[in-house]
């Protein structure tokens, strides 16, 4: 199997990331994921894992702790989703994407195993998660950082029985059709990654989410450390290319930290990652503060307040709900100086369209509405109902980016956001024309 054949094979499985709606509890089954892992020799069983869920910041937090572990000298696997441009982005070791030929090799191994049974039909996410576990085992990774795809309780990554640390980034309303209509419902799904004998690190939470997490930790006898209570952070200065800040952790203070991930919300993610690094001490893994500092400085996470060019600024960010749009709005205001902001906006149809538009309209002078090439994309005409600024409808991300660049002045800012699908397509185009 070559890479294009492997992608064709992977695309033959149902992919819930691309579906506008589905029955979550009927579609997601951990027994099915465990069965698939069993066909492959249970490659997940002896992995030393950090398991991360949440609504906002779970990818960034995963990238930061992965970078810290790499700097410490651990051969570190990182599994995240979705990807922006290439499937290879989802599986990394020490910050390097899996190679196309390795994806093809793993897909071939999985295909042989899957064809030996007729009990289950698997999903794309289950197949790719199994490939990640297999890859980390084959490459003899010392540690693996696993980002939950959706929720936590029924997510394919949750076959990990003994994570060293379970971390929960800020929880807000998302995927309400699948996870439940309230913050409490969503928190219950996400808190299910907390397992006996792990340590739990939680970012600041809304009261009802914090209550669920504390209750779950208490029930399972798990040590819980919370950012905002046991771990604190303070911004020192903000520049266009970095955040300078201080974190008081569980065991020590980390002064004058530097992060290339921009926005105050990234300070929360960094503080959460420091909490994870310190929590490993309870498993006899002690990480030096110099390595923590270096890991934070070297962490990268594309498509999150990413500066693609200047004069004018072209910024990419995958804000996908009202809370993350608010964080993006605040980050733009505190980080960049510009004359007029042109917003290129495309939103998936299962997202809080009204909430995202409300937050981002406030800082926009002109809005270009678009849609990604996915069945989940909301029609730009429907989004327009929630926009109270001058706007233009476009039929594709390529058209929107071209128009945005054409009308932007040198002292302006073009912000491309609303969906990671939009961000991925825009990033691919901008990189091709850089």
Residue, then its C-alpha position, 0 to 999 in steps of 0.5 A: x500500500x502506498x500513501x494515496x492508497x492508505x488515505x483512500x483506505x482510511x477514507x473508506x471508514x465512516x468519519x464523524x468529524x465530517x458528519x453534521x449530525x449523528x447519534x453519539x451514544x449509538x456510534x461510539x463504542x469503547x468495546x469496539x475500540x478495545x476489540x480493534x486494539x486486541x487484533x493488533x496485540x493491544x499496543x496501548x497497554x504499556x504506554x506511559x500516557x498523559x491524557x488530555x480533554x477539554x473544550x478549549x486549548x486541549x491541542x495547545x496544552x498537548x503540544x506544550x507538554x509534548x515539547x516539555x517532555x521532548x526537552x527532558x529527553x523522553x522520546x515523546x509521541x503526540x496524538x491529536x485531531x483533527x489535522x489542518x492539511x495532512x493526515x500526518x499531522x495527527x501522529x508525531x514523535x518529538x515534534x516530527x510528523x509521521x512520514x507518509x510511507x509510515x502511514x502506508x505501512x501502518x494502514x497495511x498492518x491494520x487492514x490485514x487485522x481488520x479483514x480477519x474479522x467481521x464482528x465490527x465496522x470501525x470508524x476512521x477515528x478508531x482506525x487512526x487511533x489504533x495506528x497511533x498506538x501501534x506507531x508509538x509501540x513500534x518506535x518504543x516511545x517513552x511517553x505518549x500525549x493523547x488528545x481526546x477527539x470528542x468528549x472523553x468517556x466514549x472516545x477511542x483514546x479512552x481505552x488507556x486504563x492507567x494514564x499517569x496524568x489526566x488533564x482537563x482544559x476549560x470546558x464550555x458548550x460544544x457538541x451539545x447534540x452529542x455530549x448533552x445540553x448543559x455544561x454539567x453533561x459535557x463535564x461528565x463525559x470529559x471527566x471520564x478520562x480520570x482513572x484510579x491512580x492517576x493525577x488530575x490537573x484542571x484548568x479554570x472551570x465554570x462552577x458546574x464543570x469544576x464540581x463534576x471534576x472534583x466529585x470524580x476525583x474524590x470518588x476515585x481517590x485521585x489527587x486534583x490540582x487546579x489552575x487558579x487554586x493550586x497553580x497560578x499564572x501572571x502575564x508580564x508582557x505581551x509582544x506580537x511574537x511572544x507572551x512573557x509570563x510567570x507561573x507558580x506551580x505545585x512545587x515551585x515558581x517559574x519566572x520569565x517564561x516565554x511562549x510563542x503561542x499568543x493570547x492570555x488563554x495560552x497562559x492558562x494552557x501553559x500553566x496546565x502543562x506545567x501542572x502536568x509536568x509537575x504531577x509526573x513527580x508523583x510517578x517518580x518522573x522529575x522534570x527540571x525547571x530549565x526543561x520546562x522553560x525550554x519546552x514552553x519556548x519551543x512549543x508550536x501549534x499551527x492555526x492558533x493565533x498564527x501569524x502568516x504574514x505582516x503588513x498587513x497581518x494575516x492571522x489564522x485561528x481555529x476558534x469554534x465556539x462562543x468562548x473561544x471566539x471571545x478569547x480570540x477577540x481579547x487576544x487580538x485586542x491585547x496583542x496587535x496594533x492595526x487600523x481596520x480588521x477584515x474578518x474571513x469567517x466560515x463556521x461548521x453547522x453544528x457550532x454556536x454560529x450566533x455566539x461566534x458572530x456576536x464576539x467577532x463582529x465587535x472587532x471587525x470592520x468588514x466581514x467576508x463570509x465563506x465555507x470550507x469544503x466539507x458537508x459540515x460547513x454552514x451556508x454563508x447566507x445563513x451566517x450573514x443573519x448574525x452579522x451586523x457589519x458590511x459583508x461579502x459572501x464567497x463560495x470558497x476559502x480560496x476566493x475569500x482569502x484572495x478577496x481579503x488580501x486584495x482589499x486589506x491595507x498595509x496597516x490592517x489585519x486579516x483574521x481567518x477563523x470560525x472553523x479548523x476546516x477553514x483554517x486548514x484550507x486557508x493555511x494551505x493556500x497561504x503557504x503555497x503563495x508565500 
